[in-house]
Amino acid sequence: MSDECVYCGCDVSVHAPVYVAEGGERDPVGGFCNYGCLWAYIREEDLAVGTVCRID
């Protein structure tokens, strides 16, 4: 996995990084400087559109 923030391109190792994984095997997909970069990335990419945060 790269040490570069997916959102802003800064070196995540000099921040309080947040790492994201996908799938049942928890495949790493990238890191972010902090939750601010993660939140901005999610918002700008419309990744929360059509999702739910609870299971009925």
PDB file of N, CA, C, O and CB in Angstrom:
ATOM      1  N   MET A   1       0.837  -1.169   0.000  1.00  0.00           N
ATOM      2  CA  MET A   1       0.000   0.000   0.000  1.00  0.00           C
ATOM      3  C   MET A   1       0.888   1.239   0.000  1.00  0.00           C
ATOM      4  O   MET A   1       1.935   1.265   0.646  1.00  0.00           O
ATOM      5  CB  MET A   1      -0.955  -0.006   1.209  1.00  0.00           C
ATOM      6  N   SER A   2       0.467   2.240  -0.713  1.00  0.00           N
ATOM      7  CA  SER A   2       1.216   3.484  -0.834  1.00  0.00           C
ATOM      8  C   SER A   2       1.151   4.281   0.464  1.00  0.00           C
ATOM      9  O   SER A   2       0.191   4.164   1.226  1.00  0.00           O
ATOM     10  CB  SER A   2       0.680   4.321  -2.001  1.00  0.00           C
ATOM     11  N   ASP A   3       2.177   5.091   0.709  1.00  0.00           N
ATOM     12  CA  ASP A   3       2.181   5.995   1.854  1.00  0.00           C
ATOM     13  C   ASP A   3       1.620   7.352   1.474  1.00  0.00           C
ATOM     14  O   ASP A   3       1.757   8.314   2.230  1.00  0.00           O
ATOM     15  CB  ASP A   3       3.593   6.149   2.411  1.00  0.00           C
ATOM     16  N   GLU A   4       0.985   7.441   0.304  1.00  0.00           N
ATOM     17  CA  GLU A   4       0.431   8.687  -0.199  1.00  0.00           C
ATOM     18  C   GLU A   4      -1.078   8.711   0.036  1.00  0.00           C
ATOM     19  O   GLU A   4      -1.769   7.728  -0.230  1.00  0.00           O
ATOM     20  CB  GLU A   4       0.755   8.865  -1.700  1.00  0.00           C
ATOM     21  N   CYS A   5      -1.580   9.833   0.533  1.00  0.00           N
ATOM     22  CA  CYS A   5      -3.013   9.993   0.775  1.00  0.00           C
ATOM     23  C   CYS A   5      -3.782   9.885  -0.536  1.00  0.00           C
ATOM     24  O   CYS A   5      -3.426  10.524  -1.526  1.00  0.00           O
ATOM     25  CB  CYS A   5      -3.304  11.346   1.460  1.00  0.00           C
ATOM     26  N   VAL A   6      -4.825   9.083  -0.537  1.00  0.00           N
ATOM     27  CA  VAL A   6      -5.664   8.911  -1.719  1.00  0.00           C
ATOM     28  C   VAL A   6      -6.320  10.230  -2.116  1.00  0.00           C
ATOM     29  O   VAL A   6      -6.524  10.485  -3.303  1.00  0.00           O
ATOM     30  CB  VAL A   6      -6.735   7.842  -1.465  1.00  0.00           C
ATOM     31  N   TYR A   7      -6.651  11.070  -1.139  1.00  0.00           N
ATOM     32  CA  TYR A   7      -7.362  12.314  -1.422  1.00  0.00           C
ATOM     33  C   TYR A   7      -6.432  13.461  -1.809  1.00  0.00           C
ATOM     34  O   TYR A   7      -6.615  14.071  -2.862  1.00  0.00           O
ATOM     35  CB  TYR A   7      -8.178  12.715  -0.225  1.00  0.00           C
ATOM     36  N   CYS A   8      -5.437  13.763  -0.974  1.00  0.00           N
ATOM     37  CA  CYS A   8      -4.643  14.968  -1.208  1.00  0.00           C
ATOM     38  C   CYS A   8      -3.212  14.705  -1.669  1.00  0.00           C
ATOM     39  O   CYS A   8      -2.515  15.632  -2.081  1.00  0.00           O
ATOM     40  CB  CYS A   8      -4.606  15.777   0.036  1.00  0.00           C
ATOM     41  N   GLY A   9      -2.771  13.458  -1.603  1.00  0.00           N
ATOM     42  CA  GLY A   9      -1.442  13.116  -2.085  1.00  0.00           C
ATOM     43  C   GLY A   9      -0.312  13.314  -1.089  1.00  0.00           C
ATOM     44  O   GLY A   9       0.838  13.010  -1.408  1.00  0.00           O
ATOM     45  N   CYS A  10      -0.602  13.815   0.114  1.00  0.00           N
ATOM     46  CA  CYS A  10       0.437  14.009   1.132  1.00  0.00           C
ATOM     47  C   CYS A  10       0.913  12.668   1.694  1.00  0.00           C
ATOM     48  O   CYS A  10       0.233  11.651   1.558  1.00  0.00           O
ATOM     49  CB  CYS A  10      -0.089  14.903   2.272  1.00  0.00           C
ATOM     50  N   ASP A  11       2.068  12.680   2.314  1.00  0.00           N
ATOM     51  CA  ASP A  11       2.625  11.497   2.976  1.00  0.00           C
ATOM     52  C   ASP A  11       1.823  11.221   4.242  1.00  0.00           C
ATOM     53  O   ASP A  11       1.863  12.014   5.183  1.00  0.00           O
ATOM     54  CB  ASP A  11       4.141  11.694   3.310  1.00  0.00           C
ATOM     55  N   VAL A  12       1.088  10.095   4.279  1.00  0.00           N
ATOM     56  CA  VAL A  12       0.238   9.791   5.433  1.00  0.00           C
ATOM     57  C   VAL A  12       1.027   9.488   6.698  1.00  0.00           C
ATOM     58  O   VAL A  12       0.490   9.601   7.800  1.00  0.00           O
ATOM     59  CB  VAL A  12      -0.652   8.626   5.116  1.00  0.00           C
ATOM     60  N   SER A  13       2.290   9.106   6.559  1.00  0.00           N
ATOM     61  CA  SER A  13       3.068   8.723   7.742  1.00  0.00           C
ATOM     62  C   SER A  13       3.383   9.898   8.664  1.00  0.00           C
ATOM     63  O   SER A  13       3.787   9.682   9.807  1.00  0.00           O
ATOM     64  CB  SER A  13       4.356   8.071   7.311  1.00  0.00           C
ATOM     65  N   VAL A  14       3.209  11.129   8.201  1.00  0.00           N
ATOM     66  CA  VAL A  14       3.463  12.298   9.052  1.00  0.00           C
ATOM     67  C   VAL A  14       2.174  12.842   9.663  1.00  0.00           C
ATOM     68  O   VAL A  14       2.182  13.907  10.280  1.00  0.00           O
ATOM     69  CB  VAL A  14       4.158  13.398   8.248  1.00  0.00           C
ATOM     70  N   HIS A  15       1.080  12.126   9.496  1.00  0.00           N
ATOM     71  CA  HIS A  15      -0.231  12.522  10.025  1.00  0.00           C
ATOM     72  C   HIS A  15      -0.766  11.407  10.921  1.00  0.00           C
ATOM     73  O   HIS A  15      -0.022  10.512  11.322  1.00  0.00           O
ATOM     74  CB  HIS A  15      -1.236  12.830   8.866  1.00  0.00           C
ATOM     75  N   ALA A  16      -2.049  11.466  11.227  1.00  0.00           N
ATOM     76  CA  ALA A  16      -2.739  10.404  11.960  1.00  0.00           C
ATOM     77  C   ALA A  16      -3.542   9.618  10.928  1.00  0.00           C
ATOM     78  O   ALA A  16      -4.746   9.839  10.791  1.00  0.00           O
ATOM     79  CB  ALA A  16      -3.671  10.984  13.115  1.00  0.00           C
ATOM     80  N   PRO A  17      -2.895   8.696  10.193  1.00  0.00           N
ATOM     81  CA  PRO A  17      -3.532   8.079   9.028  1.00  0.00           C
ATOM     82  C   PRO A  17      -4.727   7.190   9.353  1.00  0.00           C
ATOM     83  O   PRO A  17      -4.848   6.617  10.436  1.00  0.00           O
ATOM     84  CB  PRO A  17      -2.527   7.277   8.290  1.00  0.00           C
ATOM     85  N   VAL A  18      -5.603   7.107   8.353  1.00  0.00           N
ATOM     86  CA  VAL A  18      -6.768   6.228   8.374  1.00  0.00           C
ATOM     87  C   VAL A  18      -6.628   5.347   7.143  1.00  0.00           C
ATOM     88  O   VAL A  18      -6.449   5.854   6.035  1.00  0.00           O
ATOM     89  CB  VAL A  18      -8.147   7.039   8.381  1.00  0.00           C
ATOM     90  N   TYR A  19      -6.707   4.034   7.325  1.00  0.00           N
ATOM     91  CA  TYR A  19      -6.586   3.103   6.202  1.00  0.00           C
ATOM     92  C   TYR A  19      -7.928   2.450   5.923  1.00  0.00           C
ATOM     93  O   TYR A  19      -8.685   2.148   6.846  1.00  0.00           O
ATOM     94  CB  TYR A  19      -5.515   2.029   6.489  1.00  0.00           C
ATOM     95  N   VAL A  20      -8.218   2.235   4.657  1.00  0.00           N
ATOM     96  CA  VAL A  20      -9.496   1.686   4.223  1.00  0.00           C
ATOM     97  C   VAL A  20      -9.267   0.319   3.591  1.00  0.00           C
ATOM     98  O   VAL A  20      -8.303   0.115   2.852  1.00  0.00           O
ATOM     99  CB  VAL A  20     -10.203   2.643   3.227  1.00  0.00           C
ATOM    100  N   ALA A  21     -10.170  -0.617   3.894  1.00  0.00           N
ATOM    101  CA  ALA A  21     -10.097  -1.957   3.321  1.00  0.00           C
ATOM    102  C   ALA A  21     -11.474  -2.328   2.779  1.00  0.00           C
ATOM    103  O   ALA A  21     -12.488  -1.804   3.241  1.00  0.00           O
ATOM    104  CB  ALA A  21      -9.610  -3.000   4.379  1.00  0.00           C
ATOM    105  N   GLU A  22     -11.509  -3.228   1.802  1.00  0.00           N
ATOM    106  CA  GLU A  22     -12.760  -3.688   1.199  1.00  0.00           C
ATOM    107  C   GLU A  22     -12.840  -5.202   1.225  1.00  0.00           C
ATOM    108  O   GLU A  22     -11.833  -5.903   1.325  1.00  0.00           O
ATOM    109  CB  GLU A  22     -12.888  -3.178  -0.239  1.00  0.00           C
ATOM    110  N   GLY A  23     -14.067  -5.680   1.132  1.00  0.00           N
ATOM    111  CA  GLY A  23     -14.301  -7.097   0.937  1.00  0.00           C
ATOM    112  C   GLY A  23     -14.135  -7.937   2.182  1.00  0.00           C
ATOM    113  O   GLY A  23     -13.674  -7.465   3.222  1.00  0.00           O
ATOM    114  N   GLY A  24     -14.526  -9.207   2.052  1.00  0.00           N
ATOM    115  CA  GLY A  24     -14.450 -10.147   3.150  1.00  0.00           C
ATOM    116  C   GLY A  24     -13.039 -10.431   3.610  1.00  0.00           C
ATOM    117  O   GLY A  24     -12.815 -10.765   4.773  1.00  0.00           O
ATOM    118  N   GLU A  25     -12.088 -10.299   2.706  1.00  0.00           N
ATOM    119  CA  GLU A  25     -10.688 -10.559   3.044  1.00  0.00           C
ATOM    120  C   GLU A  25      -9.959  -9.307   3.515  1.00  0.00           C
ATOM    121  O   GLU A  25      -8.767  -9.354   3.821  1.00  0.00           O
ATOM    122  CB  GLU A  25      -9.969 -11.143   1.849  1.00  0.00           C
ATOM    123  N   ARG A  26     -10.672  -8.192   3.572  1.00  0.00           N
ATOM    124  CA  ARG A  26     -10.107  -6.909   4.007  1.00  0.00           C
ATOM    125  C   ARG A  26      -8.899  -6.505   3.172  1.00  0.00           C
ATOM    126  O   ARG A  26      -7.821  -6.247   3.706  1.00  0.00           O
ATOM    127  CB  ARG A  26      -9.712  -6.979   5.474  1.00  0.00           C
ATOM    128  N   ASP A  27      -9.092  -6.454   1.853  1.00  0.00           N
ATOM    129  CA  ASP A  27      -8.042  -6.019   0.947  1.00  0.00           C
ATOM    130  C   ASP A  27      -7.792  -4.527   1.124  1.00  0.00           C
ATOM    131  O   ASP A  27      -8.728  -3.739   0.985  1.00  0.00           O
ATOM    132  CB  ASP A  27      -8.415  -6.339  -0.514  1.00  0.00           C
ATOM    133  N   PRO A  28      -6.568  -4.111   1.425  1.00  0.00           N
ATOM    134  CA  PRO A  28      -6.293  -2.679   1.583  1.00  0.00           C
ATOM    135  C   PRO A  28      -6.506  -1.936   0.260  1.00  0.00           C
ATOM    136  O   PRO A  28      -6.062  -2.386  -0.796  1.00  0.00           O
ATOM    137  CB  PRO A  28      -4.848  -2.460   2.091  1.00  0.00           C
ATOM    138  N   VAL A  29      -7.186  -0.802   0.334  1.00  0.00           N
ATOM    139  CA  VAL A  29      -7.442  -0.025  -0.875  1.00  0.00           C
ATOM    140  C   VAL A  29      -6.851   1.377  -0.815  1.00  0.00           C
ATOM    141  O   VAL A  29      -6.880   2.093  -1.816  1.00  0.00           O
ATOM    142  CB  VAL A  29      -8.921   0.065  -1.118  1.00  0.00           C
ATOM    143  N   GLY A  30      -6.325   1.780   0.311  1.00  0.00           N
ATOM    144  CA  GLY A  30      -5.697   3.090   0.365  1.00  0.00           C
ATOM    145  C   GLY A  30      -5.679   3.693   1.749  1.00  0.00           C
ATOM    146  O   GLY A  30      -6.339   3.210   2.669  1.00  0.00           O
ATOM    147  N   GLY A  31      -4.914   4.755   1.876  1.00  0.00           N
ATOM    148  CA  GLY A  31      -4.802   5.455   3.137  1.00  0.00           C
ATOM    149  C   GLY A  31      -5.108   6.932   2.964  1.00  0.00           C
ATOM    150  O   GLY A  31      -4.983   7.486   1.872  1.00  0.00           O
ATOM    151  N   PHE A  32      -5.504   7.549   4.049  1.00  0.00           N
ATOM    152  CA  PHE A  32      -5.833   8.963   4.077  1.00  0.00           C
ATOM    153  C   PHE A  32      -5.090   9.596   5.242  1.00  0.00           C
ATOM    154  O   PHE A  32      -4.826   8.935   6.247  1.00  0.00           O
ATOM    155  CB  PHE A  32      -7.371   9.188   4.197  1.00  0.00           C
ATOM    156  N   CYS A  33      -4.747  10.891   5.110  1.00  0.00           N
ATOM    157  CA  CYS A  33      -4.013  11.605   6.171  1.00  0.00           C
ATOM    158  C   CYS A  33      -4.744  11.523   7.513  1.00  0.00           C
ATOM    159  O   CYS A  33      -4.126  11.332   8.561  1.00  0.00           O
ATOM    160  CB  CYS A  33      -3.811  13.080   5.780  1.00  0.00           C
ATOM    161  N   ASN A  34      -6.061  11.668   7.461  1.00  0.00           N
ATOM    162  CA  ASN A  34      -6.897  11.688   8.665  1.00  0.00           C
ATOM    163  C   ASN A  34      -8.348  11.535   8.213  1.00  0.00           C
ATOM    164  O   ASN A  34      -8.626  11.347   7.028  1.00  0.00           O
ATOM    165  CB  ASN A  34      -6.690  13.019   9.504  1.00  0.00           C
ATOM    166  N   TYR A  35      -9.261  11.620   9.168  1.00  0.00           N
ATOM    167  CA  TYR A  35     -10.673  11.476   8.828  1.00  0.00           C
ATOM    168  C   TYR A  35     -11.186  12.621   7.962  1.00  0.00           C
ATOM    169  O   TYR A  35     -12.152  12.441   7.220  1.00  0.00           O
ATOM    170  CB  TYR A  35     -11.497  11.385  10.088  1.00  0.00           C
ATOM    171  N   GLY A  36     -10.565  13.790   8.041  1.00  0.00           N
ATOM    172  CA  GLY A  36     -10.960  14.917   7.196  1.00  0.00           C
ATOM    173  C   GLY A  36     -10.770  14.606   5.723  1.00  0.00           C
ATOM    174  O   GLY A  36     -11.661  14.861   4.913  1.00  0.00           O
ATOM    175  N   CYS A  37      -9.614  14.055   5.368  1.00  0.00           N
ATOM    176  CA  CYS A  37      -9.360  13.679   3.969  1.00  0.00           C
ATOM    177  C   CYS A  37     -10.292  12.551   3.537  1.00  0.00           C
ATOM    178  O   CYS A  37     -10.794  12.556   2.413  1.00  0.00           O
ATOM    179  CB  CYS A  37      -7.886  13.252   3.778  1.00  0.00           C
ATOM    180  N   LEU A  38     -10.524  11.592   4.416  1.00  0.00           N
ATOM    181  CA  LEU A  38     -11.441  10.497   4.094  1.00  0.00           C
ATOM    182  C   LEU A  38     -12.841  11.042   3.847  1.00  0.00           C
ATOM    183  O   LEU A  38     -13.482  10.667   2.865  1.00  0.00           O
ATOM    184  CB  LEU A  38     -11.465   9.450   5.230  1.00  0.00           C
ATOM    185  N   TRP A  39     -13.327  11.921   4.723  1.00  0.00           N
ATOM    186  CA  TRP A  39     -14.659  12.495   4.589  1.00  0.00           C
ATOM    187  C   TRP A  39     -14.779  13.285   3.293  1.00  0.00           C
ATOM    188  O   TRP A  39     -15.769  13.142   2.574  1.00  0.00           O
ATOM    189  CB  TRP A  39     -14.979  13.392   5.787  1.00  0.00           C
ATOM    190  N   ALA A  40     -13.784  14.118   2.982  1.00  0.00           N
ATOM    191  CA  ALA A  40     -13.814  14.919   1.756  1.00  0.00           C
ATOM    192  C   ALA A  40     -13.828  14.021   0.524  1.00  0.00           C
ATOM    193  O   ALA A  40     -14.549  14.302  -0.434  1.00  0.00           O
ATOM    194  CB  ALA A  40     -12.607  15.871   1.705  1.00  0.00           C
ATOM    195  N   TYR A  41     -13.045  12.952   0.533  1.00  0.00           N
ATOM    196  CA  TYR A  41     -13.001  12.008  -0.589  1.00  0.00           C
ATOM    197  C   TYR A  41     -14.363  11.338  -0.788  1.00  0.00           C
ATOM    198  O   TYR A  41     -14.852  11.237  -1.913  1.00  0.00           O
ATOM    199  CB  TYR A  41     -11.911  10.938  -0.351  1.00  0.00           C
ATOM    200  N   ILE A  42     -14.967  10.884   0.303  1.00  0.00           N
ATOM    201  CA  ILE A  42     -16.283  10.236   0.226  1.00  0.00           C
ATOM    202  C   ILE A  42     -17.312  11.204  -0.340  1.00  0.00           C
ATOM    203  O   ILE A  42     -18.106  10.828  -1.203  1.00  0.00           O
ATOM    204  CB  ILE A  42     -16.730   9.733   1.620  1.00  0.00           C
ATOM    205  N   ARG A  43     -17.306  12.441   0.134  1.00  0.00           N
ATOM    206  CA  ARG A  43     -18.265  13.451  -0.327  1.00  0.00           C
ATOM    207  C   ARG A  43     -18.055  13.782  -1.800  1.00  0.00           C
ATOM    208  O   ARG A  43     -19.017  13.789  -2.568  1.00  0.00           O
ATOM    209  CB  ARG A  43     -18.146  14.724   0.515  1.00  0.00           C
ATOM    210  N   GLU A  44     -16.833  14.053  -2.205  1.00  0.00           N
ATOM    211  CA  GLU A  44     -16.567  14.450  -3.590  1.00  0.00           C
ATOM    212  C   GLU A  44     -16.802  13.325  -4.597  1.00  0.00           C
ATOM    213  O   GLU A  44     -17.161  13.583  -5.746  1.00  0.00           O
ATOM    214  CB  GLU A  44     -15.147  14.938  -3.712  1.00  0.00           C
ATOM    215  N   GLU A  45     -16.601  12.092  -4.171  1.00  0.00           N
ATOM    216  CA  GLU A  45     -16.797  10.945  -5.071  1.00  0.00           C
ATOM    217  C   GLU A  45     -18.214  10.384  -5.000  1.00  0.00           C
ATOM    218  O   GLU A  45     -18.521   9.400  -5.674  1.00  0.00           O
ATOM    219  CB  GLU A  45     -15.800   9.846  -4.739  1.00  0.00           C
ATOM    220  N   ASP A  46     -19.090  11.001  -4.185  1.00  0.00           N
ATOM    221  CA  ASP A  46     -20.470  10.538  -3.988  1.00  0.00           C
ATOM    222  C   ASP A  46     -20.533   9.065  -3.586  1.00  0.00           C
ATOM    223  O   ASP A  46     -21.402   8.328  -4.052  1.00  0.00           O
ATOM    224  CB  ASP A  46     -21.280  10.755  -5.262  1.00  0.00           C
ATOM    225  N   LEU A  47     -19.629   8.646  -2.736  1.00  0.00           N
ATOM    226  CA  LEU A  47     -19.562   7.237  -2.344  1.00  0.00           C
ATOM    227  C   LEU A  47     -20.652   6.839  -1.351  1.00  0.00           C
ATOM    228  O   LEU A  47     -20.900   5.649  -1.158  1.00  0.00           O
ATOM    229  CB  LEU A  47     -18.211   6.940  -1.748  1.00  0.00           C
ATOM    230  N   ALA A  48     -21.303   7.807  -0.722  1.00  0.00           N
ATOM    231  CA  ALA A  48     -22.353   7.483   0.241  1.00  0.00           C
ATOM    232  C   ALA A  48     -23.745   7.469  -0.401  1.00  0.00           C
ATOM    233  O   ALA A  48     -24.719   7.101   0.255  1.00  0.00           O
ATOM    234  CB  ALA A  48     -22.325   8.480   1.389  1.00  0.00           C
ATOM    235  N   VAL A  49     -23.847   7.862  -1.660  1.00  0.00           N
ATOM    236  CA  VAL A  49     -25.126   7.894  -2.355  1.00  0.00           C
ATOM    237  C   VAL A  49     -25.656   6.481  -2.529  1.00  0.00           C
ATOM    238  O   VAL A  49     -24.972   5.613  -3.073  1.00  0.00           O
ATOM    239  CB  VAL A  49     -24.991   8.593  -3.720  1.00  0.00           C
ATOM    240  N   GLY A  50     -26.882   6.256  -2.062  1.00  0.00           N
ATOM    241  CA  GLY A  50     -27.518   4.960  -2.218  1.00  0.00           C
ATOM    242  C   GLY A  50     -27.073   3.904  -1.209  1.00  0.00           C
ATOM    243  O   GLY A  50     -27.382   2.723  -1.372  1.00  0.00           O
ATOM    244  N   THR A  51     -26.359   4.313  -0.183  1.00  0.00           N
ATOM    245  CA  THR A  51     -25.930   3.357   0.847  1.00  0.00           C
ATOM    246  C   THR A  51     -26.812   3.476   2.078  1.00  0.00           C
ATOM    247  O   THR A  51     -27.530   4.462   2.248  1.00  0.00           O
ATOM    248  CB  THR A  51     -24.453   3.587   1.227  1.00  0.00           C
ATOM    249  N   VAL A  52     -26.753   2.486   2.919  1.00  0.00           N
ATOM    250  CA  VAL A  52     -27.476   2.508   4.198  1.00  0.00           C
ATOM    251  C   VAL A  52     -26.508   2.206   5.322  1.00  0.00           C
ATOM    252  O   VAL A  52     -25.499   1.531   5.121  1.00  0.00           O
ATOM    253  CB  VAL A  52     -28.648   1.490   4.203  1.00  0.00           C
ATOM    254  N   CYS A  53     -26.817   2.706   6.497  1.00  0.00           N
ATOM    255  CA  CYS A  53     -25.933   2.454   7.622  1.00  0.00           C
ATOM    256  C   CYS A  53     -26.563   1.531   8.656  1.00  0.00           C
ATOM    257  O   CYS A  53     -26.019   1.353   9.746  1.00  0.00           O
ATOM    258  CB  CYS A  53     -25.546   3.756   8.269  1.00  0.00           C
ATOM    259  N   ARG A  54     -27.698   0.947   8.320  1.00  0.00           N
ATOM    260  CA  ARG A  54     -28.285  -0.052   9.204  1.00  0.00           C
ATOM    261  C   ARG A  54     -28.907  -1.164   8.384  1.00  0.00           C
ATOM    262  O   ARG A  54     -29.344  -0.959   7.252  1.00  0.00           O
ATOM    263  CB  ARG A  54     -29.332   0.583  10.130  1.00  0.00           C
ATOM    264  N   ILE A  55     -28.939  -2.320   8.966  1.00  0.00           N
ATOM    265  CA  ILE A  55     -29.519  -3.479   8.303  1.00  0.00           C
ATOM    266  C   ILE A  55     -30.801  -3.837   9.009  1.00  0.00           C
ATOM    267  O   ILE A  55     -30.804  -4.023  10.226  1.00  0.00           O
ATOM    268  CB  ILE A  55     -28.540  -4.676   8.290  1.00  0.00           C
ATOM    269  N   ASP A  56     -31.903  -3.940   8.268  1.00  0.00           N
ATOM    270  CA  ASP A  56     -33.201  -4.282   8.855  1.00  0.00           C
ATOM    271  C   ASP A  56     -33.365  -5.776   8.931  1.00  0.00           C
ATOM    272  O   ASP A  56     -34.396  -6.260   9.397  1.00  0.00           O
ATOM    273  CB  ASP A  56     -34.344  -3.670   8.050  1.00  0.00           C
TER     274      ASP A  56
END
